[in-house]
Amino acid sequence: MPEVLKAPLIVEFPFTRSLGPVQSAFLTGLRERTVLGVKTGDGKVLVPPVEYDPVTAEEIRDLVEVGATGTVTTWAWNHEPRPGQPLDTPFAWVLVTLDGADTALLHALDVDGPEAVHTGMRVRIRWAAERVGAITDIACFEPHESAEEAQLKPYDGEFEDAVTGIVAPARLDYTYAPGRAQTGYINALAEQRAVGERCPSCRKVYVPPRGACPTCGVATDEQVEVGPAGTVTTYCIVNIKAKNTENAAIEVPYVYAHIALDGADLALHGRIAGIPYDQVRMGLRVEPVWREGGRYPDHYRPTGEPDADYETYKEMV
């Protein structure tokens, strides 16, 4: 039996969003070393601020300035910081209720070790040297012995050159173990072959294989080579930046499609290239394009054959 594969996998993309008036004021305020909260109808001050009261759902716009010092309400020690976290040395994640606020803000606390952290300790904001209007303008918190003083001040939230949108990187690191069935599928791709598995009961061929038939619930182990050509069953136009197998940027917009390889009863997904994005269509016949030394197709391109009849792939739409 071949060795089951496993590999580190990283999923990351930039998340772009616009800001409403409250979040815009909050992040622009951080750029100016000012922390803003919002006051609810019953007088509570929420930091970070929200635009609607979490209890009554009423719209709230009454901005107030709170202090840059506060109190730790709870904490957890991070002994091994991950890339992109606030500090690259061990630190504590803390919930801090800033002076004048009624809710806590999550951030990092820079201390020498877990023995230096306790609930109730006083801390203050350490501002980033360069601030751009993001939560990272707070570099972290640091210990600060001070008496608790509420610093509640009304604030109109008006700033020059206000921040109206942010780009936040999203990243997920994990180790993926594909299992017996998909290990065989991946090893076959390295040989520029597509291999699925047939259900012994319903006789459907699943590509990529799952190790069991999702319809019949029985194990699959009969390998079946399919493709390499296939039919686009459905597709979407993508405007999110991505890179190809050579780590080169893919021009947007581009198309990702579900492709039913010849002989398969399950569509897999792949990028369509070699044709303008607005000419991709259901029924388009495509074939894989392999980069030199690549372990899987970089994309699929039109074969030049006539489009497949809808009746031949309708069950896989």
Contacts in CASP RR format, 6 or more apart in sequence:
PFRMAT RR
TARGET T0000
AUTHOR 0000-0000-0000
METHOD contacts of the structure
MODEL  1
MPEVLKAPLIVEFPFTRSLGPVQSAFLTGLRERTVLGVKTGDGKVLVPPV
EYDPVTAEEIRDLVEVGATGTVTTWAWNHEPRPGQPLDTPFAWVLVTLDG
ADTALLHALDVDGPEAVHTGMRVRIRWAAERVGAITDIACFEPHESAEEA
QLKPYDGEFEDAVTGIVAPARLDYTYAPGRAQTGYINALAEQRAVGERCP
SCRKVYVPPRGACPTCGVATDEQVEVGPAGTVTTYCIVNIKAKNTENAAI
EVPYVYAHIALDGADLALHGRIAGIPYDQVRMGLRVEPVWREGGRYPDHY
RPTGEPDADYETYKEMV
1 180 0 8 1.000
2 183 0 8 1.000
2 184 0 8 1.000
2 187 0 8 1.000
3 183 0 8 1.000
4 177 0 8 1.000
4 178 0 8 1.000
4 179 0 8 1.000
4 180 0 8 1.000
4 183 0 8 1.000
5 177 0 8 1.000
5 178 0 8 1.000
5 179 0 8 1.000
5 183 0 8 1.000
5 186 0 8 1.000
5 187 0 8 1.000
6 175 0 8 1.000
6 176 0 8 1.000
6 177 0 8 1.000
6 178 0 8 1.000
7 175 0 8 1.000
7 176 0 8 1.000
8 173 0 8 1.000
8 174 0 8 1.000
8 175 0 8 1.000
8 176 0 8 1.000
9 173 0 8 1.000
9 174 0 8 1.000
9 175 0 8 1.000
9 176 0 8 1.000
10 171 0 8 1.000
10 172 0 8 1.000
10 173 0 8 1.000
11 171 0 8 1.000
11 172 0 8 1.000
12 169 0 8 1.000
12 170 0 8 1.000
12 171 0 8 1.000
12 172 0 8 1.000
13 169 0 8 1.000
13 170 0 8 1.000
13 240 0 8 1.000
13 241 0 8 1.000
13 242 0 8 1.000
14 167 0 8 1.000
14 168 0 8 1.000
14 169 0 8 1.000
14 170 0 8 1.000
14 241 0 8 1.000
15 167 0 8 1.000
15 168 0 8 1.000
15 169 0 8 1.000
15 170 0 8 1.000
16 165 0 8 1.000
16 166 0 8 1.000
16 167 0 8 1.000
16 168 0 8 1.000
17 165 0 8 1.000
17 166 0 8 1.000
17 168 0 8 1.000
18 164 0 8 1.000
18 165 0 8 1.000
19 27 0 8 1.000
19 163 0 8 1.000
19 164 0 8 1.000
19 165 0 8 1.000
19 166 0 8 1.000
20 51 0 8 1.000
21 51 0 8 1.000
21 61 0 8 1.000
22 38 0 8 1.000
22 49 0 8 1.000
22 50 0 8 1.000
22 51 0 8 1.000
22 60 0 8 1.000
22 61 0 8 1.000
22 63 0 8 1.000
23 49 0 8 1.000
23 51 0 8 1.000
24 162 0 8 1.000
24 163 0 8 1.000
24 164 0 8 1.000
24 165 0 8 1.000
25 36 0 8 1.000
25 49 0 8 1.000
25 63 0 8 1.000
25 155 0 8 1.000
25 157 0 8 1.000
25 159 0 8 1.000
25 162 0 8 1.000
26 36 0 8 1.000
26 37 0 8 1.000
26 48 0 8 1.000
26 49 0 8 1.000
27 133 0 8 1.000
27 134 0 8 1.000
27 135 0 8 1.000
27 137 0 8 1.000
27 163 0 8 1.000
27 166 0 8 1.000
28 133 0 8 1.000
28 157 0 8 1.000
28 159 0 8 1.000
28 161 0 8 1.000
28 162 0 8 1.000
28 163 0 8 1.000
29 35 0 8 1.000
29 36 0 8 1.000
29 133 0 8 1.000
29 157 0 8 1.000
29 159 0 8 1.000
30 131 0 8 1.000
30 133 0 8 1.000
30 134 0 8 1.000
30 135 0 8 1.000
30 137 0 8 1.000
30 138 0 8 1.000
31 131 0 8 1.000
31 132 0 8 1.000
31 133 0 8 1.000
31 137 0 8 1.000
31 163 0 8 1.000
32 131 0 8 1.000
32 159 0 8 1.000
33 68 0 8 1.000
33 127 0 8 1.000
33 131 0 8 1.000
33 137 0 8 1.000
34 65 0 8 1.000
34 155 0 8 1.000
35 47 0 8 1.000
35 65 0 8 1.000
35 66 0 8 1.000
35 67 0 8 1.000
35 68 0 8 1.000
35 98 0 8 1.000
35 125 0 8 1.000
36 47 0 8 1.000
36 49 0 8 1.000
36 63 0 8 1.000
36 64 0 8 1.000
36 65 0 8 1.000
36 66 0 8 1.000
36 155 0 8 1.000
36 157 0 8 1.000
37 45 0 8 1.000
37 46 0 8 1.000
37 47 0 8 1.000
37 48 0 8 1.000
37 49 0 8 1.000
37 63 0 8 1.000
37 64 0 8 1.000
37 65 0 8 1.000
37 66 0 8 1.000
37 101 0 8 1.000
38 45 0 8 1.000
38 46 0 8 1.000
38 49 0 8 1.000
38 50 0 8 1.000
38 51 0 8 1.000
38 60 0 8 1.000
38 61 0 8 1.000
38 62 0 8 1.000
38 63 0 8 1.000
38 64 0 8 1.000
39 45 0 8 1.000
39 46 0 8 1.000
39 60 0 8 1.000
39 62 0 8 1.000
39 63 0 8 1.000
39 64 0 8 1.000
40 46 0 8 1.000
40 53 0 8 1.000
40 55 0 8 1.000
40 56 0 8 1.000
40 60 0 8 1.000
41 53 0 8 1.000
41 56 0 8 1.000
41 58 0 8 1.000
41 60 0 8 1.000
41 62 0 8 1.000
42 55 0 8 1.000
44 102 0 8 1.000
44 103 0 8 1.000
45 64 0 8 1.000
45 66 0 8 1.000
45 100 0 8 1.000
45 101 0 8 1.000
45 102 0 8 1.000
45 103 0 8 1.000
45 152 0 8 1.000
46 54 0 8 1.000
46 101 0 8 1.000
46 102 0 8 1.000
46 103 0 8 1.000
47 66 0 8 1.000
47 98 0 8 1.000
47 101 0 8 1.000
47 103 0 8 1.000
47 104 0 8 1.000
47 105 0 8 1.000
48 105 0 8 1.000
49 63 0 8 1.000
50 60 0 8 1.000
51 59 0 8 1.000
51 60 0 8 1.000
51 61 0 8 1.000
52 58 0 8 1.000
52 59 0 8 1.000
52 60 0 8 1.000
53 59 0 8 1.000
53 60 0 8 1.000
62 154 0 8 1.000
63 154 0 8 1.000
63 155 0 8 1.000
63 156 0 8 1.000
63 157 0 8 1.000
64 152 0 8 1.000
64 153 0 8 1.000
64 154 0 8 1.000
64 155 0 8 1.000
65 151 0 8 1.000
65 152 0 8 1.000
65 153 0 8 1.000
65 154 0 8 1.000
65 155 0 8 1.000
66 98 0 8 1.000
66 99 0 8 1.000
66 100 0 8 1.000
66 101 0 8 1.000
66 151 0 8 1.000
66 152 0 8 1.000
67 98 0 8 1.000
67 99 0 8 1.000
67 100 0 8 1.000
67 101 0 8 1.000
67 151 0 8 1.000
68 98 0 8 1.000
68 124 0 8 1.000
68 125 0 8 1.000
69 98 0 8 1.000
69 99 0 8 1.000
69 122 0 8 1.000
69 123 0 8 1.000
69 124 0 8 1.000
69 125 0 8 1.000
69 144 0 8 1.000
69 146 0 8 1.000
69 148 0 8 1.000
69 149 0 8 1.000
70 96 0 8 1.000
70 97 0 8 1.000
70 98 0 8 1.000
70 99 0 8 1.000
70 122 0 8 1.000
70 123 0 8 1.000
70 124 0 8 1.000
70 148 0 8 1.000
71 96 0 8 1.000
71 97 0 8 1.000
71 99 0 8 1.000
71 120 0 8 1.000
71 121 0 8 1.000
71 122 0 8 1.000
71 123 0 8 1.000
71 148 0 8 1.000
72 94 0 8 1.000
72 95 0 8 1.000
72 96 0 8 1.000
72 109 0 8 1.000
72 117 0 8 1.000
72 118 0 8 1.000
72 119 0 8 1.000
72 120 0 8 1.000
72 121 0 8 1.000
72 122 0 8 1.000
72 123 0 8 1.000
73 95 0 8 1.000
73 96 0 8 1.000
73 97 0 8 1.000
73 104 0 8 1.000
73 119 0 8 1.000
73 120 0 8 1.000
74 94 0 8 1.000
74 95 0 8 1.000
74 119 0 8 1.000
75 92 0 8 1.000
75 93 0 8 1.000
75 94 0 8 1.000
75 95 0 8 1.000
75 109 0 8 1.000
75 117 0 8 1.000
75 118 0 8 1.000
75 119 0 8 1.000
76 92 0 8 1.000
76 93 0 8 1.000
77 90 0 8 1.000
77 92 0 8 1.000
77 93 0 8 1.000
77 113 0 8 1.000
77 114 0 8 1.000
77 117 0 8 1.000
78 85 0 8 1.000
78 90 0 8 1.000
78 91 0 8 1.000
78 92 0 8 1.000
78 93 0 8 1.000
78 108 0 8 1.000
79 90 0 8 1.000
80 90 0 8 1.000
81 87 0 8 1.000
81 88 0 8 1.000
81 89 0 8 1.000
81 90 0 8 1.000
81 91 0 8 1.000
82 173 0 8 1.000
83 171 0 8 1.000
84 171 0 8 1.000
85 108 0 8 1.000
86 107 0 8 1.000
86 108 0 8 1.000
86 136 0 8 1.000
86 139 0 8 1.000
86 140 0 8 1.000
87 108 0 8 1.000
87 110 0 8 1.000
87 140 0 8 1.000
90 113 0 8 1.000
91 108 0 8 1.000
91 109 0 8 1.000
91 110 0 8 1.000
91 111 0 8 1.000
91 140 0 8 1.000
92 108 0 8 1.000
92 109 0 8 1.000
92 111 0 8 1.000
92 113 0 8 1.000
92 114 0 8 1.000
92 117 0 8 1.000
93 106 0 8 1.000
93 107 0 8 1.000
93 108 0 8 1.000
93 109 0 8 1.000
94 106 0 8 1.000
94 107 0 8 1.000
94 108 0 8 1.000
94 109 0 8 1.000
94 117 0 8 1.000
94 123 0 8 1.000
94 141 0 8 1.000
95 104 0 8 1.000
95 105 0 8 1.000
95 106 0 8 1.000
96 104 0 8 1.000
96 105 0 8 1.000
96 106 0 8 1.000
96 107 0 8 1.000
96 109 0 8 1.000
96 123 0 8 1.000
96 141 0 8 1.000
97 103 0 8 1.000
97 104 0 8 1.000
97 105 0 8 1.000
98 105 0 8 1.000
99 148 0 8 1.000
99 149 0 8 1.000
99 150 0 8 1.000
99 151 0 8 1.000
100 150 0 8 1.000
100 151 0 8 1.000
100 152 0 8 1.000
107 135 0 8 1.000
107 138 0 8 1.000
107 140 0 8 1.000
107 141 0 8 1.000
108 140 0 8 1.000
108 141 0 8 1.000
109 117 0 8 1.000
109 123 0 8 1.000
109 140 0 8 1.000
109 141 0 8 1.000
109 142 0 8 1.000
109 143 0 8 1.000
110 126 0 8 1.000
110 140 0 8 1.000
110 141 0 8 1.000
110 142 0 8 1.000
111 117 0 8 1.000
111 142 0 8 1.000
111 143 0 8 1.000
116 143 0 8 1.000
121 143 0 8 1.000
122 143 0 8 1.000
122 144 0 8 1.000
122 145 0 8 1.000
122 146 0 8 1.000
122 148 0 8 1.000
123 141 0 8 1.000
123 142 0 8 1.000
123 143 0 8 1.000
123 144 0 8 1.000
124 141 0 8 1.000
124 142 0 8 1.000
124 144 0 8 1.000
124 146 0 8 1.000
125 138 0 8 1.000
125 141 0 8 1.000
126 138 0 8 1.000
126 139 0 8 1.000
126 140 0 8 1.000
126 141 0 8 1.000
126 142 0 8 1.000
127 137 0 8 1.000
127 138 0 8 1.000
127 139 0 8 1.000
128 136 0 8 1.000
128 137 0 8 1.000
128 138 0 8 1.000
128 139 0 8 1.000
129 139 0 8 1.000
131 137 0 8 1.000
132 163 0 8 1.000
133 163 0 8 1.000
133 166 0 8 1.000
134 163 0 8 1.000
134 166 0 8 1.000
178 185 0 8 1.000
178 186 0 8 1.000
180 211 0 8 1.000
181 197 0 8 1.000
181 208 0 8 1.000
181 209 0 8 1.000
181 210 0 8 1.000
181 211 0 8 1.000
181 220 0 8 1.000
182 208 0 8 1.000
182 209 0 8 1.000
182 210 0 8 1.000
184 195 0 8 1.000
184 209 0 8 1.000
184 223 0 8 1.000
185 194 0 8 1.000
185 195 0 8 1.000
185 196 0 8 1.000
185 207 0 8 1.000
185 208 0 8 1.000
185 209 0 8 1.000
186 295 0 8 1.000
186 296 0 8 1.000
188 194 0 8 1.000
188 195 0 8 1.000
188 225 0 8 1.000
189 295 0 8 1.000
189 296 0 8 1.000
189 297 0 8 1.000
190 294 0 8 1.000
190 295 0 8 1.000
190 296 0 8 1.000
192 228 0 8 1.000
192 288 0 8 1.000
192 290 0 8 1.000
193 225 0 8 1.000
193 228 0 8 1.000
194 207 0 8 1.000
194 225 0 8 1.000
194 226 0 8 1.000
194 227 0 8 1.000
194 228 0 8 1.000
194 261 0 8 1.000
194 264 0 8 1.000
194 288 0 8 1.000
195 207 0 8 1.000
195 209 0 8 1.000
195 223 0 8 1.000
195 224 0 8 1.000
195 225 0 8 1.000
195 226 0 8 1.000
196 205 0 8 1.000
196 206 0 8 1.000
196 207 0 8 1.000
196 208 0 8 1.000
196 209 0 8 1.000
196 223 0 8 1.000
196 224 0 8 1.000
196 225 0 8 1.000
196 226 0 8 1.000
196 264 0 8 1.000
197 205 0 8 1.000
197 206 0 8 1.000
197 209 0 8 1.000
197 210 0 8 1.000
197 211 0 8 1.000
197 220 0 8 1.000
197 221 0 8 1.000
197 222 0 8 1.000
197 223 0 8 1.000
197 224 0 8 1.000
198 204 0 8 1.000
198 205 0 8 1.000
198 206 0 8 1.000
198 220 0 8 1.000
198 222 0 8 1.000
198 223 0 8 1.000
198 224 0 8 1.000
199 205 0 8 1.000
199 206 0 8 1.000
199 213 0 8 1.000
199 215 0 8 1.000
199 216 0 8 1.000
199 218 0 8 1.000
199 220 0 8 1.000
200 218 0 8 1.000
200 220 0 8 1.000
200 222 0 8 1.000
201 213 0 8 1.000
201 216 0 8 1.000
201 218 0 8 1.000
202 213 0 8 1.000
202 215 0 8 1.000
202 216 0 8 1.000
204 213 0 8 1.000
204 215 0 8 1.000
204 265 0 8 1.000
204 266 0 8 1.000
205 224 0 8 1.000
205 226 0 8 1.000
205 263 0 8 1.000
205 264 0 8 1.000
205 265 0 8 1.000
205 266 0 8 1.000
206 213 0 8 1.000
206 214 0 8 1.000
206 220 0 8 1.000
206 264 0 8 1.000
206 265 0 8 1.000
206 266 0 8 1.000
207 226 0 8 1.000
207 261 0 8 1.000
207 264 0 8 1.000
207 266 0 8 1.000
207 268 0 8 1.000
208 266 0 8 1.000
208 268 0 8 1.000
209 220 0 8 1.000
209 223 0 8 1.000
210 220 0 8 1.000
211 219 0 8 1.000
211 220 0 8 1.000
211 221 0 8 1.000
212 218 0 8 1.000
212 219 0 8 1.000
212 220 0 8 1.000
213 219 0 8 1.000
213 220 0 8 1.000
224 263 0 8 1.000
226 261 0 8 1.000
226 262 0 8 1.000
226 263 0 8 1.000
226 264 0 8 1.000
227 261 0 8 1.000
227 262 0 8 1.000
227 263 0 8 1.000
227 264 0 8 1.000
228 261 0 8 1.000
228 262 0 8 1.000
228 287 0 8 1.000
228 288 0 8 1.000
229 261 0 8 1.000
229 262 0 8 1.000
229 285 0 8 1.000
229 286 0 8 1.000
229 287 0 8 1.000
229 303 0 8 1.000
229 305 0 8 1.000
230 259 0 8 1.000
230 260 0 8 1.000
230 261 0 8 1.000
230 262 0 8 1.000
230 285 0 8 1.000
230 286 0 8 1.000
230 287 0 8 1.000
230 300 0 8 1.000
231 259 0 8 1.000
231 260 0 8 1.000
231 262 0 8 1.000
231 283 0 8 1.000
231 284 0 8 1.000
231 285 0 8 1.000
231 286 0 8 1.000
231 308 0 8 1.000
231 312 0 8 1.000
231 313 0 8 1.000
232 257 0 8 1.000
232 258 0 8 1.000
232 259 0 8 1.000
232 272 0 8 1.000
232 280 0 8 1.000
232 281 0 8 1.000
232 282 0 8 1.000
232 283 0 8 1.000
232 284 0 8 1.000
232 285 0 8 1.000
232 286 0 8 1.000
233 257 0 8 1.000
233 258 0 8 1.000
233 259 0 8 1.000
233 260 0 8 1.000
233 267 0 8 1.000
233 282 0 8 1.000
233 283 0 8 1.000
233 313 0 8 1.000
233 316 0 8 1.000
233 317 0 8 1.000
234 257 0 8 1.000
234 258 0 8 1.000
234 267 0 8 1.000
234 282 0 8 1.000
234 317 0 8 1.000
235 255 0 8 1.000
235 256 0 8 1.000
235 257 0 8 1.000
235 258 0 8 1.000
235 272 0 8 1.000
235 280 0 8 1.000
235 282 0 8 1.000
236 255 0 8 1.000
236 256 0 8 1.000
236 257 0 8 1.000
237 253 0 8 1.000
237 254 0 8 1.000
237 255 0 8 1.000
237 277 0 8 1.000
237 278 0 8 1.000
238 252 0 8 1.000
238 253 0 8 1.000
238 254 0 8 1.000
238 255 0 8 1.000
238 256 0 8 1.000
239 252 0 8 1.000
239 253 0 8 1.000
240 252 0 8 1.000
241 249 0 8 1.000
241 250 0 8 1.000
241 252 0 8 1.000
242 249 0 8 1.000
242 250 0 8 1.000
242 254 0 8 1.000
243 249 0 8 1.000
243 250 0 8 1.000
244 250 0 8 1.000
244 271 0 8 1.000
244 298 0 8 1.000
244 299 0 8 1.000
245 291 0 8 1.000
245 294 0 8 1.000
245 296 0 8 1.000
245 298 0 8 1.000
246 291 0 8 1.000
246 298 0 8 1.000
250 271 0 8 1.000
253 277 0 8 1.000
254 271 0 8 1.000
254 272 0 8 1.000
254 273 0 8 1.000
254 277 0 8 1.000
255 271 0 8 1.000
255 272 0 8 1.000
255 277 0 8 1.000
255 280 0 8 1.000
256 269 0 8 1.000
256 270 0 8 1.000
256 271 0 8 1.000
256 272 0 8 1.000
257 269 0 8 1.000
257 270 0 8 1.000
257 271 0 8 1.000
257 272 0 8 1.000
257 280 0 8 1.000
257 286 0 8 1.000
257 300 0 8 1.000
258 267 0 8 1.000
258 268 0 8 1.000
258 269 0 8 1.000
258 316 0 8 1.000
258 317 0 8 1.000
259 267 0 8 1.000
259 268 0 8 1.000
259 269 0 8 1.000
259 270 0 8 1.000
259 286 0 8 1.000
259 300 0 8 1.000
260 266 0 8 1.000
260 267 0 8 1.000
260 313 0 8 1.000
260 316 0 8 1.000
261 268 0 8 1.000
265 315 0 8 1.000
265 316 0 8 1.000
266 316 0 8 1.000
267 316 0 8 1.000
270 297 0 8 1.000
270 299 0 8 1.000
270 300 0 8 1.000
271 298 0 8 1.000
271 299 0 8 1.000
271 300 0 8 1.000
272 280 0 8 1.000
272 284 0 8 1.000
272 286 0 8 1.000
272 299 0 8 1.000
272 300 0 8 1.000
272 301 0 8 1.000
273 289 0 8 1.000
273 299 0 8 1.000
273 300 0 8 1.000
273 301 0 8 1.000
274 299 0 8 1.000
274 301 0 8 1.000
274 302 0 8 1.000
275 284 0 8 1.000
275 301 0 8 1.000
275 302 0 8 1.000
281 307 0 8 1.000
282 310 0 8 1.000
282 317 0 8 1.000
283 307 0 8 1.000
283 308 0 8 1.000
283 310 0 8 1.000
283 313 0 8 1.000
284 302 0 8 1.000
284 307 0 8 1.000
285 302 0 8 1.000
285 303 0 8 1.000
285 304 0 8 1.000
285 305 0 8 1.000
285 306 0 8 1.000
285 307 0 8 1.000
285 308 0 8 1.000
286 300 0 8 1.000
286 301 0 8 1.000
286 302 0 8 1.000
286 303 0 8 1.000
287 300 0 8 1.000
287 301 0 8 1.000
287 302 0 8 1.000
287 303 0 8 1.000
288 297 0 8 1.000
288 299 0 8 1.000
288 300 0 8 1.000
289 297 0 8 1.000
289 298 0 8 1.000
289 299 0 8 1.000
289 300 0 8 1.000
289 301 0 8 1.000
290 297 0 8 1.000
290 298 0 8 1.000
291 298 0 8 1.000
END
